Amino acid sequence: MALALLWFPVVALTVDRLGRWLRRPRAARAVEAVTGAALGVLGLALLLAPLRA
């Protein structure tokens, strides 16, 4: 219980600060670019997987 009393406020504060940061247009574009690149790499890996097998 003591651990939960320490852990949950830390999580709440972190999410609050992260939310403020993600509302910035520049940060949102960066997140979208990273997500798009990761999904592109994943798609390419799935496309090429049958060729390597």
C-alpha positions, 0 to 999 in steps of 0.5 A: 500500500505504501508503494502504491501511495508513492507510485501513483502520484509519480505516474500522474505527474509524469502523465500530466507533464507528458500531456502538456509536452505532447500538446505542442505542435512541434512535439506532436509532429515529432511523435507522428514522424517517429510513429510513421517511420516505425510503422513503415519499417514494420510494414517493410519487414512484414512484406519481406518476411516471406522472401527470407523464409 
